[in-house]
Amino acid sequence: MAGFGDMMKKAQNLLGDEKVQKHLKSEKAEGISDTVLDRASDIAKKVSGGKHNDKIDGARDQADKRLGNE
């Protein structure tokens, strides 16, 4: 069984692969990340009772800029 360090090295190599990068920057991946961020922000708004919606929206937008391709 591979150790954690081995798994991390394999993951880093995989992320460096040109085909993987192409798929990560695809429209499908963008749609998935948007859906996940939208759901997470909706849950956070519900849990906070709407008291921090502006901060949650800002955090969601910043995360989208870092994850997305748009």
Secondary structure, DSSP 8 states (H G I E B T S, - for coil): ---HHHHHHHHHHHHT-HHHHHHHTSHHHHHHHHHHHHHHHHHHHHHTTTTTHHHHHHHHHHHHHHHS--
